[in-house]
Amino acid sequence: MKSNFKFRVRRSPRIHYLLPAFLAAIFWPSHAQASIFKGEALDKMADILTWIVLIVAPIVAITVFLLIHILPEKIAEKRQHPQAGAIQCLCLMSLVFGGLLWPLAWLWAYSKPVLYKMAYGTDKVPHGHEPEVPPGLDKKEVEKAQIVQTHP
């Protein structure tokens, strides 16, 4: 059995006229101004903008660049990374090489020093003061070694 009933979607004919009218209204040329300032105010704003671009922007850019480059060093110190000195050196080298080594320093600061832990028994070293005895060594052995070195 065949049905003769068909669904018809009836579109409004107005939509065909509204879209071109809307696009024409958006892209129709209108009166444009280059600046909201005129005369002396425009000259004054240009002078201020010149000082900002020539003096303030480079200082801010260099400061931000340096602060970003010392982040791995600060992270390594905060996490008590035993190779914080080497990470600091890599950060300084990264400044010389234009930031190419910085991602390596970032990864190194977040890495866990597995071989250091195997050798010394710890993977954290407090920073800010030098320990008297390296981790993993007995204090008496260090004193003996120093006595032997000073008295032949």
C-alpha positions as a printed Julia matrix, in Angstrom:
152×3 Matrix{Float64}:
   0.0    0.0    0.0
   1.42   3.25  -1.13
   0.76   6.5    0.63
   0.22   9.7   -1.31
   0.91  11.83   1.75
   4.15  13.81   1.44
   5.75  16.03   4.01
   6.64  19.39   2.69
   8.8   21.83   4.53
   7.64  25.23   3.66
  10.27  27.9    3.85
   9.45  31.46   4.31
  10.41  33.52   1.28
  11.51  36.38   3.57
  14.64  34.54   4.69
  16.06  34.72   1.19
  15.83  38.51   1.3
  16.99  39.01   4.88
  20.39  37.34   4.57
  21.68  39.51   1.69
  20.25  42.59   3.37
  22.0   41.69   6.63
  25.36  41.08   4.88
  25.01  44.34   2.92
  24.37  46.25   6.16
  27.46  44.77   7.81
  29.84  45.38   4.92
  28.41  48.72   3.74
  31.11  51.39   3.81
  30.67  53.86   6.61
  32.49  56.89   7.91
  35.78  55.79   9.48
  38.2   57.65  11.7
  41.81  56.72  12.33
  41.83  58.0   15.9
  39.54  59.29  18.58
  42.05  62.09  19.21
  42.53  65.2   17.09
  45.11  67.94  16.89
  47.35  68.43  19.93
  45.82  65.5   21.81
  46.82  63.19  18.95
  50.41  64.48  19.08
  50.55  64.07  22.85
  49.25  60.47  22.67
  51.77  59.68  19.92
  54.59  60.99  22.14
  53.41  58.94  25.11
  53.05  55.82  22.98
  56.54  56.35  21.57
  58.08  56.47  25.06
  56.17  53.37  26.1
  57.25  51.4   23.02
  60.89  52.52  23.08
  61.62  52.51  26.83
  59.04  50.66  28.92
  58.23  47.69  26.66
  61.86  46.49  26.23
  62.52  46.74  29.97
  59.38  44.76  30.76
  60.16  42.18  28.05
  63.74  41.64  29.27
  62.59  41.36  32.9
  59.91  38.79  32.04
  62.4   36.86  29.88
  64.9   36.68  32.76
  62.26  35.74  35.34
  60.99  32.92  33.15
  64.53  31.64  32.62
  65.25  31.29  36.34
  62.05  29.33  37.01
  63.7   25.88  36.66
  66.37  26.92  39.17
  63.74  28.05  41.68
  61.74  24.86  41.15
  64.85  22.71  41.73
  65.64  24.54  44.98
  62.03  24.23  46.17
  61.98  20.49  45.45
  65.45  20.08  47.05
  66.88  18.65  43.85
  70.45  17.42  44.42
  71.6   18.77  41.04
  70.23  22.29  41.53
  73.63  23.82  40.79
  73.8   22.09  37.42
  70.25  23.17  36.64
  71.22  26.75  37.49
  74.18  26.47  35.12
  71.91  25.14  32.36
  69.55  28.09  32.92
  72.45  30.52  32.47
  73.61  28.7   29.36
  70.06  28.9   28.05
  70.23  32.69  28.27
  73.37  32.65  26.1
  71.82  30.26  23.55
  68.59  32.22  23.23
  66.4   29.97  25.35
  66.98  26.74  23.45
  68.18  24.86  26.54
  65.43  26.16  28.81
  63.0   23.25  28.2
  65.75  20.81  29.19
  66.34  22.71  32.43
  62.58  22.7   33.09
  62.35  18.92  32.59
  65.49  18.33  34.66
  64.1   20.39  37.55
  60.97  18.23  37.62
  62.79  14.93  37.17
  63.47  12.54  40.03
  67.2   11.8   40.44
  67.08   8.0   40.52
  70.83   7.36  40.19
  71.58   9.92  42.9
  69.22   8.07  45.24
  70.92   4.77  44.4
  74.34   6.25  45.16
  73.6    8.34  48.26
  70.36   6.86  49.61
  68.34  10.06  49.23
  66.96  12.1   46.4
  66.59  15.38  48.31
  69.28  17.77  49.48
  68.44  20.86  51.56
  69.61  24.04  49.85
  70.66  27.34  51.34
  73.56  25.98  53.39
  76.24  23.49  52.54
  76.11  20.29  54.58
  79.2   19.39  56.57
  79.18  15.78  55.44
  77.98  14.63  52.02
  74.9   12.42  52.25
  75.66   8.72  52.54
  79.05   9.14  54.26
  79.84   8.64  57.93
  81.17  11.68  59.81
  84.03   9.66  61.38
  85.2    8.47  57.97
  85.28  12.05  56.67
  87.31  13.18  59.72
  89.79  10.31  59.2
  90.18  11.2   55.54
  90.85  14.84  56.43
  93.46  13.87  59.06
  95.23  11.56  56.62
  95.3   14.31  53.97
  96.7   16.97  56.33
  99.32  14.69  58.0
 101.31  12.6   55.54
